[in-house]
Amino acid sequence: MTEPTLHVSRFRVAHIVVRTALAVAGLVAAVFYIQGHAADWDPQYARDIAERTMRFGGSYYENSVHNKGPLEPAMYQLAAVFTSFDTFWFAIAVMVVGLSLLVGFACRRVVLLFDGDPWLAWAAAGIGFVHLALSGADYAGVLYSRNMTVGLLCAAFLLVTGPGLWSGRMRRAGSVLGGAGISLGLAVQTLQPTALSAAVVGGLGLVTTWRIWLVVPRGRWQGRRVAAPLVFVGAASASFLSAPLWYLVSGSWAPFWDGWWVYGRYMSSALGRTFGEQLALGWEQFVLYSVDHIPAHLGAVGFVLAGMMRSKGLTRTQRHVQVALPLWWLAGWLEIVLTQRYSSHYFVVTSVPLMLMCAGFACHLLVLVRTSVRVPKLVGAALAYGLVVLSVLWTGGGSLRTGVSAAVSFRGVDDMVHAREVARDPRERGVQAVLDLVSKPDDPVMTWTNYPWPFLDYRRVSATRFIWKAFLMGEIYLGPTGPEYVLPGSWDLWASDVEATRPVAFLLDPIFPMPHGTPADELLARDFELLFATPKQSIALTHQAADRLRDRSADGEVQFADAAGWKQVGDTIRRQGEGVGAPLELGDMACKRLDATLAFGDTMTFRFADESDPGEYLELELAGGRALARTDDVALYNLEVPRGPSRSLSLLVGTHAAVLMVNGRVAAAMNLLPATTVSVVNAADGMTLQDVGVGRSPAGGEC
């Protein structure tokens, strides 16, 4: 081997190693960033649908009001099946990374189609990936339905412009056509307005395959010729019709049609704009968006002009792509115009074809100047890395830094979940503690909210298919409200769901007050009672569940260990003296309850501490007319003690949660107990507890 050849070989090996290491590091950082970022509004709603469907069975449309195709909740259910509850968003992150790579490879394909150098093709792929996975765009790093549709369109684009059609192998060509058609059909099924963009990509596929014939290689029809466009269109049609036909045959047509078509029409007609008004609003939004993204739109203009300059030298396929990409971009804009909503995450449908045109423009420029300037391979590799780094810097680099930091600091799923729960609002953790004592994870719970996250935060599922109250009140997204936008029979379905699921808890949010006179308000007043109220979130339980928390009929007398300053006589415990004395050790109270009447004194604290680490503790404290939850001398919240005719106390402990009740209502509660070993501390002039008894905490939850 000569010295130059050896040098080149070493360079290639080093380049491959560096490129692989950077790619792996970038993908890992992207996964860790996205898993913490992907839980956006619609993604959480899609997960709510999937979780409820897995809990109760049936179709997605029997478990929600869903105006899109089944692909979106199916993807979220797939993630849930292959992960745990706590690692779910890692699976979604992997899916987002996959879609981002798909868009990146579509950018690469454009460069190669227009005779660009490999280094520019890989740079385009990297930039496309960075934008969809790590940029500051609202559609980046999430798995919205429109991210799915653009991914499917890119998949179809890659298939109809790839080498598979021209490989000479009929089976491979048929698979390519079938895959492209299925991708387009699923995209339109998922979001009907995507038909415009799908028509452009489909048209590109038709003109590409117009003169291709497939020969059946074996079987009864061996030797028969089938037109490639027929296979393409047939696959797309079958894919699009698969969901309607399935729900028609399976007997759940009505809920599917109500969500996919009827409610979709509500979303469109409720805004009341004529087509001319829609176009006028679309033009206004287009101007505003273009001004905010001038460089990208200049790239689109450059793509058209440079393509015209190269038009005489372009092949038939290149001309088709040169025309299709601007049409795809215009179709994306018309799709947004027809939806009449300009939420920032919608613009992924225009951004992807815009990126493809920018990649094409860069390629056109390179080809136009290549006759006089040749880019050496080493320089090309450096330029590729530089362009990708520049794209990261253009976004600010915050997402990448967040991903790297999360990956480096990762110490396991348990630690990550614990840190996330500790950072949660303490009042929500108090509600969680009450909920955990009366129900189990994935049990149904009632809510009156337009938020998707309460079910996931509390790890419960919606008791009814109406996950958001908007569907019961006729509230249209970014539109008006009225009973004409409530699907017929909604309240009857709501009532049947409540009867079937029998929830024991009703979560209440002050942001969404319960309207009087509705069936939900009547159910709350008749079957539930408010047990724990906080300014952040409140929880009401059924009368039966509340009575189980108050029931001390199985209590028995207990003798606690002697402690300085404490005296127990029968079922009465007294502490005499001033200041903080020795605590009264109650021992391990896991799945036990302590009931008493506070006959004298108004200050006492129940402390939960691990004997092996006494510095880590949690306290539920009564101080005068206030109830506090504290840890490490930091008050987590401070609430007014429920008033009543007596001073009855009940401390109910589970395995990870504890609830302190006063006068039959919850005064304080908290989850994530450091231990279930409990002691009583009195910091006042003394106290007397009468009618002291210990029993079992109620079954049905942690116990």
C-alpha positions as CSV (number, residue, x, y, z in Angstrom):
1,M,0.0,0.0,0.0
2,T,1.4,3.4,-1.0
3,E,1.7,6.2,1.5
4,P,-1.0,8.4,-0.1
5,T,-3.5,5.5,-0.2
6,L,-2.7,4.7,3.4
7,H,-3.3,8.3,4.3
8,V,-6.6,8.4,2.5
9,S,-7.7,5.1,4.2
10,R,-6.8,6.4,7.6
11,F,-8.7,9.6,6.9
12,R,-11.8,7.7,5.8
13,V,-11.7,5.5,8.9
14,A,-11.2,8.6,11.2
15,H,-14.0,10.3,9.3
16,I,-16.4,7.4,9.8
17,V,-15.5,7.1,13.5
18,V,-16.0,10.8,14.1
19,R,-19.2,11.0,12.0
20,T,-20.7,7.9,13.8
21,A,-19.7,9.3,17.3
22,L,-21.3,12.7,16.5
23,A,-24.4,11.1,15.1
24,V,-24.9,8.8,18.1
25,A,-24.3,11.7,20.6
26,G,-26.7,13.9,18.7
27,L,-29.4,11.2,18.6
28,V,-29.0,10.5,22.3
29,A,-29.2,14.2,23.2
30,A,-32.2,14.6,20.9
31,V,-34.0,11.6,22.6
32,F,-33.4,13.1,26.1
33,Y,-34.4,16.6,25.1
34,I,-37.6,15.4,23.3
35,Q,-38.7,13.1,26.1
36,G,-38.9,16.1,28.4
37,H,-40.4,18.3,25.7
38,A,-42.8,16.1,23.8
39,A,-45.6,16.1,26.4
40,D,-47.4,19.0,24.7
41,W,-51.1,19.7,24.6
42,D,-52.3,17.4,21.8
43,P,-49.8,14.7,22.5
44,Q,-51.1,14.4,26.0
45,Y,-54.6,14.2,24.8
46,A,-53.6,11.5,22.3
47,R,-52.1,9.6,25.2
48,D,-55.3,10.1,27.3
49,I,-57.2,8.4,24.4
50,A,-54.7,5.5,24.2
51,E,-54.6,5.0,28.0
52,R,-58.4,5.0,28.3
53,T,-58.8,2.6,25.3
54,M,-56.3,0.2,27.0
55,R,-58.2,0.4,30.2
56,F,-61.7,-0.1,29.0
57,G,-61.3,-1.6,25.5
58,G,-63.3,-0.6,22.4
59,S,-62.3,1.7,19.6
60,Y,-60.5,5.1,20.0
61,Y,-63.8,6.8,19.0
62,E,-65.7,5.0,21.7
63,N,-63.2,6.3,24.2
64,S,-63.0,9.9,23.1
65,V,-64.2,12.6,20.7
66,H,-61.5,12.4,18.0
67,N,-61.8,14.3,14.7
68,K,-58.7,12.7,13.2
69,G,-57.8,9.3,11.9
70,P,-56.9,6.4,14.2
71,L,-53.2,6.6,13.4
72,E,-52.4,9.2,16.0
73,P,-53.8,7.4,19.1
74,A,-52.5,4.1,17.6
75,M,-48.9,5.5,17.6
76,Y,-49.4,6.5,21.3
77,Q,-50.8,3.1,22.2
78,L,-47.9,1.5,20.5
79,A,-45.5,3.5,22.6
80,A,-47.5,2.5,25.8
81,V,-47.4,-1.2,24.9
82,F,-43.6,-1.3,24.5
83,T,-42.8,0.9,27.5
84,S,-43.8,1.5,31.1
85,F,-45.9,4.5,32.3
86,D,-42.8,6.4,33.3
87,T,-40.7,5.7,30.2
88,F,-43.5,6.4,27.8
89,W,-42.1,9.7,26.5
90,F,-38.8,8.0,25.6
91,A,-40.7,5.9,23.1
92,I,-42.4,9.0,21.7
93,A,-39.0,10.7,21.5
94,V,-37.7,7.8,19.4
95,M,-40.7,8.2,17.1
96,V,-40.0,11.9,16.8
97,V,-36.4,11.2,16.0
98,G,-37.4,8.7,13.4
99,L,-39.8,11.2,11.7
100,S,-37.1,13.9,11.9
101,L,-34.6,11.6,10.2
102,L,-37.2,10.8,7.5
103,V,-37.5,14.6,6.7
104,G,-33.7,14.9,6.8
105,F,-33.4,12.1,4.3
106,A,-36.0,13.7,2.1
107,C,-33.8,16.8,2.1
108,R,-30.8,14.6,1.2
109,R,-32.8,13.0,-1.7
110,V,-33.6,16.4,-3.2
111,V,-29.8,17.3,-3.3
112,L,-28.9,14.0,-4.9
113,L,-31.8,14.3,-7.4
114,F,-30.4,17.6,-8.6
115,D,-26.9,16.2,-9.0
116,G,-25.5,17.7,-5.7
117,D,-22.3,16.5,-4.0
118,P,-22.7,13.9,-1.3
119,W,-21.3,16.2,1.4
120,L,-24.1,18.7,0.6
121,A,-26.6,15.9,0.7
122,W,-25.5,14.9,4.2
123,A,-25.5,18.5,5.3
124,A,-29.1,18.9,4.1
125,A,-30.1,15.7,6.0
126,G,-28.5,17.0,9.2
127,I,-30.1,20.4,8.9
128,G,-33.5,18.9,8.2
129,F,-33.1,16.6,11.3
130,V,-32.0,19.5,13.5
131,H,-34.9,21.6,12.5
132,L,-37.6,19.0,13.1
133,A,-36.0,17.6,16.3
134,L,-34.1,20.3,18.1
135,S,-35.1,23.8,16.8
136,G,-37.1,26.3,18.7
137,A,-40.1,25.9,16.4
138,D,-43.3,24.8,18.2
139,Y,-43.7,21.9,15.9
140,A,-40.2,20.6,16.6
141,G,-39.6,17.8,19.1
142,V,-43.2,16.8,19.3
143,L,-45.5,14.1,17.8
144,Y,-48.5,16.1,16.6
145,S,-50.8,14.7,13.9
146,R,-49.4,17.1,11.3
147,N,-45.8,15.9,12.1
148,M,-47.1,12.4,11.3
149,T,-48.7,13.5,8.0
150,V,-45.6,15.3,6.8
151,G,-43.5,12.3,7.7
152,L,-45.8,10.1,5.7
153,L,-45.6,12.5,2.8
154,C,-41.8,12.5,3.0
155,A,-41.9,8.7,3.1
156,A,-44.0,8.6,-0.1
157,F,-41.7,11.2,-1.7
158,L,-38.6,9.1,-0.9
159,L,-40.2,6.0,-2.3
160,V,-41.5,7.4,-5.6
161,T,-38.2,9.2,-6.3
162,G,-35.9,6.4,-5.1
163,P,-34.1,3.6,-7.0
164,G,-36.5,0.9,-6.0
165,L,-38.8,1.5,-9.0
166,W,-36.0,1.1,-11.4
167,S,-34.2,-1.9,-9.8
168,G,-35.7,-4.3,-12.4
169,R,-37.1,-6.5,-9.6
170,M,-40.9,-6.5,-9.9
171,R,-41.5,-7.5,-6.3
172,R,-39.4,-4.7,-5.0
173,A,-41.0,-2.2,-7.3
174,G,-44.5,-3.4,-6.2
175,S,-43.5,-3.0,-2.6
176,V,-42.2,0.5,-3.2
177,L,-45.5,1.5,-5.0
178,G,-47.6,-0.1,-2.3
179,G,-45.6,1.6,0.5
180,A,-45.9,5.0,-1.2
181,G,-49.6,4.6,-1.7
182,I,-50.2,3.4,1.8
183,S,-48.3,6.4,3.2
184,L,-50.4,8.9,1.2
185,G,-53.7,7.1,2.1
186,L,-52.8,7.2,5.9
187,A,-51.8,10.8,5.7
188,V,-55.2,11.8,4.2
189,Q,-57.1,9.5,6.6
190,T,-55.3,11.1,9.6
191,L,-56.1,14.7,8.5
192,Q,-58.5,15.2,5.6
193,P,-57.1,18.6,4.5
194,T,-53.8,16.8,3.8
195,A,-55.4,15.6,0.6
196,L,-54.1,18.7,-1.1
197,S,-50.4,18.0,-0.3
198,A,-51.0,14.3,-0.9
199,A,-52.3,15.1,-4.3
200,V,-49.1,16.8,-5.2
201,V,-46.9,14.0,-4.0
202,G,-49.3,11.5,-5.5
203,G,-49.1,13.4,-8.8
204,L,-45.4,13.2,-8.7
205,G,-45.7,9.4,-8.2
206,L,-48.1,9.1,-11.1
207,V,-46.0,10.9,-13.6
208,T,-42.9,9.0,-12.4
209,T,-44.6,5.6,-12.8
210,W,-46.8,6.3,-15.8
211,R,-45.0,4.1,-18.2
212,I,-44.0,1.3,-15.7
213,W,-45.6,-2.1,-16.0
214,L,-45.3,-4.8,-13.3
215,V,-45.2,-8.4,-14.3
216,V,-46.7,-10.9,-11.8
217,P,-43.7,-13.3,-11.1
218,R,-45.6,-16.3,-9.9
219,G,-49.0,-17.8,-9.0
220,R,-52.2,-18.0,-10.9
221,W,-51.7,-14.6,-12.5
222,Q,-48.0,-15.3,-13.4
223,G,-46.9,-13.3,-16.5
224,R,-49.8,-10.9,-16.3
225,R,-48.9,-7.2,-16.6
226,V,-50.2,-4.6,-14.1
227,A,-49.9,-0.9,-14.6
228,A,-47.7,0.6,-11.9
229,P,-50.1,3.7,-11.4
230,L,-52.9,1.2,-10.7
231,V,-51.0,-0.4,-7.9
232,F,-50.1,3.0,-6.5
233,V,-53.6,4.4,-6.6
234,G,-55.1,1.2,-5.3
235,A,-52.8,1.1,-2.3
236,A,-53.6,4.7,-1.5
237,S,-57.3,4.1,-1.8
238,A,-57.3,0.9,0.3
239,S,-55.2,2.7,2.9
240,F,-57.5,5.6,3.1
241,L,-60.7,3.5,3.3
242,S,-59.3,1.0,5.8
243,A,-60.5,2.9,8.9
244,P,-64.0,3.7,7.7
245,L,-64.5,0.1,6.4
246,W,-63.1,-1.4,9.6
247,Y,-65.4,0.6,11.9
248,L,-68.4,-0.1,9.6
249,V,-67.7,-3.9,9.8
250,S,-66.8,-3.9,13.5
251,G,-70.1,-2.2,14.5
252,S,-68.7,1.1,15.8
253,W,-69.4,3.2,12.8
254,A,-71.5,5.9,14.6
255,P,-68.8,7.1,17.1
256,F,-66.2,7.0,14.3
257,W,-68.3,9.1,12.0
258,D,-69.3,11.5,14.7
259,G,-65.7,12.2,15.6
260,W,-63.9,11.9,12.3
261,W,-66.5,13.7,10.1
262,V,-69.3,15.4,12.0
263,Y,-67.2,17.1,14.6
264,G,-64.6,17.9,12.0
265,R,-67.3,19.8,10.1
266,Y,-68.2,21.6,13.3
267,M,-64.6,22.7,13.6
268,S,-64.8,24.2,10.1
269,S,-68.3,25.6,9.9
270,A,-68.3,27.2,13.4
271,L,-66.0,30.0,12.3
272,G,-68.5,31.2,9.7
273,R,-66.1,32.6,7.2
274,T,-66.8,32.5,3.5
275,F,-64.1,31.1,1.2
276,G,-63.1,34.6,0.1
277,E,-62.7,35.6,3.8
278,Q,-60.6,32.5,4.4
279,L,-58.3,33.4,1.5
280,A,-58.0,37.0,2.7
281,L,-57.1,35.9,6.3
282,G,-54.7,33.4,4.8
283,W,-52.9,36.0,2.8
284,E,-52.6,38.2,5.8
285,Q,-51.1,35.3,7.8
286,F,-48.8,34.4,4.9
287,V,-47.4,37.9,4.8
288,L,-46.8,38.0,8.6
289,Y,-45.2,34.5,8.5
290,S,-43.0,35.3,5.5
291,V,-41.7,38.4,7.2
292,D,-40.7,36.4,10.2
293,H,-38.9,33.8,8.1
294,I,-37.3,35.8,5.3
295,P,-34.2,33.7,4.8
296,A,-36.2,30.5,4.2
297,H,-38.6,32.1,1.8
298,L,-35.7,33.7,-0.1
299,G,-34.4,30.2,-0.5
300,A,-37.7,29.1,-2.0
301,V,-37.6,32.0,-4.5
302,G,-34.0,31.1,-5.2
303,F,-35.0,27.5,-5.9
304,V,-37.5,28.5,-8.5
305,L,-35.1,31.0,-10.2
306,A,-32.1,28.7,-10.1
307,G,-34.2,25.9,-11.5
308,M,-35.2,28.1,-14.4
309,M,-31.6,28.8,-15.0
310,R,-30.8,25.1,-15.1
311,S,-34.0,24.0,-16.9
312,K,-32.4,23.1,-20.2
313,G,-30.0,20.6,-18.5
314,L,-32.6,19.0,-16.2
315,T,-33.8,15.5,-16.7
316,R,-37.5,14.5,-16.9
317,T,-37.5,13.4,-13.2
318,Q,-35.7,16.6,-12.1
319,R,-38.2,18.8,-13.9
320,H,-41.1,16.9,-12.2
321,V,-39.5,17.5,-8.8
322,Q,-38.7,21.1,-9.6
323,V,-42.4,21.7,-10.2
324,A,-43.7,19.5,-7.4
325,L,-41.9,21.1,-4.5
326,P,-43.4,24.6,-4.9
327,L,-46.8,23.0,-5.5
328,W,-46.4,21.0,-2.3
329,W,-45.6,24.2,-0.4
330,L,-48.6,26.0,-1.8
331,A,-50.8,23.0,-1.0
332,G,-49.6,23.2,2.6
333,W,-50.5,26.8,2.8
334,L,-54.0,26.1,1.3
335,E,-54.4,23.3,3.9
336,I,-53.8,25.8,6.7
337,V,-56.1,28.3,5.1
338,L,-58.9,25.8,4.9
339,T,-58.5,24.8,8.5
340,Q,-58.8,28.5,9.4
341,R,-56.5,28.1,12.3
342,Y,-52.9,29.4,12.5
343,S,-51.5,27.8,15.6
344,S,-47.8,27.8,15.4
345,H,-47.4,24.0,15.3
346,Y,-49.6,23.9,12.2
347,F,-46.9,25.4,10.1
348,V,-44.9,22.2,9.9
349,V,-47.0,21.4,6.8
350,T,-45.4,24.4,5.0
351,S,-42.0,24.3,6.6
352,V,-41.1,20.8,5.4
353,P,-41.6,21.5,1.6
354,L,-39.9,24.9,2.3
355,M,-36.8,23.0,3.7
356,L,-36.8,20.7,0.6
357,M,-36.8,23.8,-1.7
358,C,-33.9,25.4,0.3
359,A,-32.0,22.1,0.0
360,G,-32.7,22.2,-3.8
361,F,-31.6,25.8,-4.0
362,A,-28.3,25.1,-2.3
363,C,-27.8,22.2,-4.8
364,H,-28.6,24.4,-7.8
365,L,-26.1,27.0,-6.6
366,L,-23.4,24.4,-6.2
367,V,-24.0,22.9,-9.6
368,L,-24.0,26.4,-11.3
369,V,-20.6,27.3,-9.8
370,R,-19.1,23.8,-9.9
371,T,-17.8,24.2,-13.5
372,S,-15.3,26.7,-12.2
373,V,-14.9,25.6,-8.5
374,R,-14.3,22.1,-7.4
375,V,-14.8,21.3,-3.7
376,P,-12.2,18.7,-2.4
377,K,-13.6,15.9,-0.3
378,L,-11.9,17.1,2.8
379,V,-13.2,20.6,2.3
380,G,-16.7,19.2,1.6
381,A,-16.7,17.2,4.8
382,A,-15.7,20.3,6.8
383,L,-18.4,22.3,5.1
384,A,-21.0,19.6,5.9
385,Y,-20.1,19.7,9.6
386,G,-20.0,23.4,9.6
387,L,-23.4,23.8,8.0
388,V,-25.0,21.4,10.5
389,V,-23.3,23.2,13.4
390,L,-24.5,26.5,12.0
391,S,-28.0,25.2,11.9
392,V,-27.7,24.3,15.6
393,L,-26.4,27.7,16.5
394,W,-29.1,29.4,14.4
395,T,-31.7,27.8,16.7
396,G,-29.8,29.0,19.8
397,G,-28.5,25.6,20.8
398,G,-30.7,25.5,23.9
399,S,-32.4,22.3,22.9
400,L,-29.2,20.5,22.3
401,R,-27.7,21.8,25.6
402,T,-30.8,20.6,27.4
403,G,-30.6,17.2,25.8
404,V,-26.9,16.8,26.6
405,S,-27.4,17.9,30.2
406,A,-30.3,15.5,30.7
407,A,-28.4,12.6,29.2
408,V,-25.3,13.3,31.3
409,S,-27.3,13.7,34.6
410,F,-29.5,10.7,34.0
411,R,-29.3,8.2,36.8
412,G,-32.1,6.0,36.0
413,V,-35.9,6.2,35.5
414,D,-36.7,6.0,39.2
415,D,-34.6,9.0,40.0
416,M,-36.0,10.9,37.1
417,V,-39.6,10.2,38.1
418,H,-38.9,11.0,41.8
419,A,-37.3,14.4,40.8
420,R,-40.3,15.2,38.6
421,E,-42.7,14.3,41.3
422,V,-40.8,16.4,44.0
423,A,-41.0,19.4,41.6
424,R,-44.7,19.1,41.3
425,D,-47.0,21.5,43.0
426,P,-47.3,20.3,46.6
427,R,-51.1,20.9,46.6
428,E,-51.4,18.5,43.6
429,R,-49.3,16.0,45.6
430,G,-51.8,16.3,48.4
431,V,-54.7,15.5,46.1
432,Q,-52.6,12.7,44.7
433,A,-52.2,11.2,48.2
434,V,-56.0,11.3,48.8
435,L,-56.6,9.7,45.4
436,D,-54.0,7.0,46.0
437,L,-55.7,5.9,49.2
438,V,-59.1,5.4,47.5
439,S,-58.2,4.2,44.0
440,K,-55.4,2.6,42.0
441,P,-53.4,3.7,39.0
442,D,-55.4,3.6,35.8
443,D,-58.7,3.7,37.7
444,P,-61.4,6.1,36.3
445,V,-61.8,9.6,37.6
446,M,-64.2,12.4,36.9
447,T,-63.0,15.8,35.9
448,W,-64.4,19.1,34.5
449,T,-61.5,20.5,32.5
450,N,-60.1,21.4,29.1
451,Y,-56.6,20.3,30.1
452,P,-55.2,16.9,29.0
453,W,-52.6,16.5,31.8
454,P,-54.6,15.8,35.0
455,F,-55.2,12.2,34.0
456,L,-51.5,11.7,33.3
457,D,-50.3,13.7,36.3
458,Y,-52.5,11.6,38.6
459,R,-52.1,8.4,36.6
460,R,-55.8,7.9,36.1
461,V,-58.0,7.7,33.1
462,S,-61.1,9.7,32.2
463,A,-64.3,8.1,33.5
464,T,-66.1,9.2,30.3
465,R,-65.2,9.5,26.7
466,F,-65.5,13.3,27.0
467,I,-62.0,13.9,28.2
468,W,-62.5,17.7,27.7
469,K,-65.6,19.5,28.9
470,A,-65.5,21.4,25.6
471,F,-67.2,18.5,23.8
472,L,-70.1,18.7,26.2
473,M,-70.5,22.5,26.2
474,G,-70.0,23.0,22.4
475,E,-66.7,24.9,22.7
476,I,-64.9,25.0,19.4
477,Y,-61.2,25.4,19.4
478,L,-60.4,29.1,18.5
479,G,-64.1,29.5,17.7
480,P,-67.5,30.1,19.2
481,T,-69.4,28.1,21.8
482,G,-72.9,26.9,21.4
483,P,-75.2,23.8,21.9
484,E,-75.3,23.3,18.1
485,Y,-71.7,22.1,18.3
486,V,-72.4,19.3,20.8
487,L,-72.7,16.0,19.1
488,P,-76.2,14.5,19.4
489,G,-76.7,12.2,22.4
490,S,-73.5,13.3,24.1
491,W,-75.0,13.7,27.6
492,D,-76.6,10.3,27.3
493,L,-73.3,8.7,26.4
494,W,-71.7,10.6,29.2
495,A,-74.2,9.2,31.7
496,S,-73.8,5.7,30.4
497,D,-70.0,6.0,30.7
498,V,-70.4,7.2,34.3
499,E,-72.7,4.2,35.1
500,A,-70.2,1.8,33.5
501,T,-67.0,3.0,35.1
502,R,-68.3,4.1,38.5
503,P,-65.6,6.5,39.5
504,V,-65.0,7.2,43.2
505,A,-63.3,10.6,42.7
506,F,-64.1,13.9,41.0
507,L,-61.2,16.3,40.4
508,L,-62.1,20.0,40.4
509,D,-60.1,22.9,39.0
510,P,-61.0,26.5,39.9
511,I,-60.0,27.5,36.4
512,F,-63.0,25.6,35.1
513,P,-66.0,26.2,37.4
514,M,-68.8,23.7,37.1
515,P,-71.8,25.3,35.3
516,H,-75.1,24.9,37.3
517,G,-77.8,22.8,35.9
518,T,-75.7,20.4,33.8
519,P,-75.8,16.6,34.4
520,A,-72.2,16.9,35.6
521,D,-73.2,19.4,38.3
522,E,-76.2,17.3,39.4
523,L,-73.9,14.2,39.6
524,L,-71.4,16.1,41.7
525,A,-74.0,17.4,44.1
526,R,-75.9,14.1,44.4
527,D,-73.2,11.5,44.6
528,F,-70.0,13.3,45.7
529,E,-68.8,15.4,48.6
530,L,-65.8,17.8,48.6
531,L,-63.2,16.3,50.9
532,F,-60.0,18.2,50.2
533,A,-60.0,21.8,48.8
534,T,-56.9,23.8,47.7
535,P,-56.6,26.9,45.6
536,K,-54.8,24.8,43.0
537,Q,-56.9,21.6,42.8
538,S,-59.6,20.0,44.8
539,I,-61.0,16.5,45.1
540,A,-64.5,15.2,45.9
541,L,-65.2,11.6,46.7
542,T,-68.3,9.5,46.5
543,H,-70.2,9.3,49.8
544,Q,-69.2,5.7,50.1
545,A,-65.5,6.4,49.5
546,A,-65.6,9.3,52.0
547,D,-67.3,7.2,54.6
548,R,-64.6,4.5,54.3
549,L,-62.0,7.2,55.1
550,R,-63.9,8.3,58.1
551,D,-64.9,4.8,59.3
552,R,-63.1,3.9,62.5
553,S,-65.4,1.1,63.5
554,A,-62.6,-1.5,63.3
555,D,-60.2,0.5,65.5
556,G,-58.7,-1.2,68.6
557,E,-56.9,0.1,71.6
558,V,-53.1,0.3,71.3
559,Q,-50.3,0.9,73.8
560,F,-47.5,3.1,72.6
561,A,-43.9,3.0,73.9
562,D,-43.3,5.3,76.9
563,A,-41.7,8.7,76.0
564,A,-40.5,11.5,78.2
565,G,-43.4,13.9,78.9
566,W,-46.1,11.6,77.5
567,K,-48.5,9.5,79.5
568,Q,-51.1,7.0,78.2
569,V,-54.0,5.8,80.3
570,G,-56.4,3.6,78.3
571,D,-57.4,5.3,75.2
572,T,-56.2,8.8,76.4
573,I,-52.7,10.2,75.7
574,R,-51.5,13.3,77.4
575,R,-48.4,15.4,77.0
576,Q,-47.4,17.8,79.7
577,G,-44.7,20.4,79.8
578,E,-43.6,23.4,77.7
579,G,-41.7,23.6,74.5
580,V,-40.7,20.8,72.2
581,G,-40.2,17.5,74.1
582,A,-39.4,14.0,73.1
583,P,-41.6,12.7,70.3
584,L,-44.2,9.9,70.8
585,E,-43.1,7.1,68.6
586,L,-46.1,5.4,66.8
587,G,-44.0,2.9,65.0
588,D,-44.5,1.6,61.4
589,M,-48.0,2.8,60.4
590,A,-48.0,1.4,56.8
591,C,-51.6,0.8,55.8
592,K,-52.8,1.8,59.3
593,R,-54.9,4.6,60.7
594,L,-54.8,6.5,63.9
595,D,-58.0,8.1,65.2
596,A,-58.5,10.4,68.1
597,T,-60.2,13.5,69.5
598,L,-58.0,16.5,70.3
599,A,-59.5,17.4,73.6
600,F,-56.8,19.9,74.6
601,G,-54.2,21.8,72.6
602,D,-54.2,23.1,69.1
603,T,-50.7,22.3,67.8
604,M,-49.3,18.9,66.9
605,T,-47.2,17.4,64.2
606,F,-47.1,13.9,62.6
607,R,-43.5,13.3,61.4
608,F,-42.6,10.6,58.8
609,A,-38.9,9.9,58.9
610,D,-36.6,7.0,57.9
611,E,-34.5,5.9,60.9
612,S,-31.5,5.3,58.6
613,D,-31.7,8.9,57.4
614,P,-33.4,11.1,60.0
615,G,-32.5,14.3,58.2
616,E,-35.0,13.4,55.5
617,Y,-38.5,13.7,56.8
618,L,-42.0,14.9,56.0
619,E,-44.5,16.5,58.4
620,L,-48.2,17.0,58.5
621,E,-48.9,19.7,61.1
622,L,-51.8,21.3,62.8
623,A,-51.1,24.8,64.1
624,G,-54.0,26.6,65.5
625,G,-56.5,26.9,62.7
626,R,-54.0,26.0,59.9
627,A,-52.8,22.8,58.5
628,L,-49.3,22.5,57.0
629,A,-47.3,20.0,55.0
630,R,-43.6,20.6,55.3
631,T,-40.3,18.9,54.6
632,D,-36.8,19.9,55.7
633,D,-38.3,22.9,57.6
634,V,-39.8,24.2,54.3
635,A,-43.6,24.6,54.3
636,L,-45.0,23.0,51.1
637,Y,-48.5,24.5,51.7
638,N,-50.5,26.1,54.4
639,L,-54.3,25.6,54.4
640,E,-57.2,26.4,56.7
641,V,-58.3,23.5,58.9
642,P,-61.9,22.3,58.1
643,R,-64.2,23.4,60.9
644,G,-66.7,21.2,62.7
645,P,-68.5,20.5,65.9
646,S,-65.6,18.5,67.4
647,R,-61.9,18.1,67.0
648,S,-61.8,14.6,65.6
649,L,-58.5,13.6,64.0
650,S,-57.7,10.7,61.7
651,L,-54.2,10.0,60.3
652,L,-54.5,7.5,57.4
653,V,-51.2,6.0,56.0
654,G,-50.8,4.0,52.9
655,T,-47.5,2.7,51.5
656,H,-46.4,6.0,50.0
657,A,-49.1,8.5,50.9
658,A,-50.6,9.9,54.1
659,V,-53.8,11.9,54.8
660,L,-54.6,13.9,57.9
661,M,-58.4,14.4,58.4
662,V,-59.9,16.9,60.8
663,N,-63.7,16.9,61.5
664,G,-64.3,14.4,58.8
665,R,-62.5,16.3,56.0
666,V,-58.9,16.3,54.7
667,A,-56.8,19.0,56.3
668,A,-53.4,18.0,54.8
669,A,-52.1,15.2,52.7
670,M,-48.9,14.3,50.9
671,N,-47.4,11.5,48.8
672,L,-43.7,10.4,48.4
673,L,-43.4,9.6,52.1
674,P,-39.7,9.0,53.1
675,A,-40.9,6.2,55.4
676,T,-44.1,5.0,57.0
677,T,-42.5,5.2,60.5
678,V,-44.5,7.9,62.3
679,S,-43.9,10.0,65.5
680,V,-46.0,12.7,67.2
681,V,-44.4,16.0,68.1
682,N,-46.0,18.7,70.2
683,A,-44.5,22.1,70.2
684,A,-47.0,23.9,72.5
685,D,-47.9,23.9,76.2
686,G,-49.3,20.4,76.1
687,M,-52.0,18.3,74.5
688,T,-54.6,15.6,75.2
689,L,-55.8,13.0,72.8
690,Q,-58.9,11.0,73.7
691,D,-60.6,8.0,72.2
692,V,-57.3,7.0,70.6
693,G,-57.6,3.9,68.4
694,V,-55.6,2.2,65.6
695,G,-57.1,0.3,62.7
696,R,-56.5,-0.6,59.1
697,S,-56.5,2.1,56.3
698,P,-59.3,1.6,53.8
699,A,-58.8,-0.9,51.0
700,G,-59.2,0.0,47.4
701,G,-56.1,2.1,47.0
702,E,-52.5,1.6,48.1
703,C,-53.8,-0.8,50.8
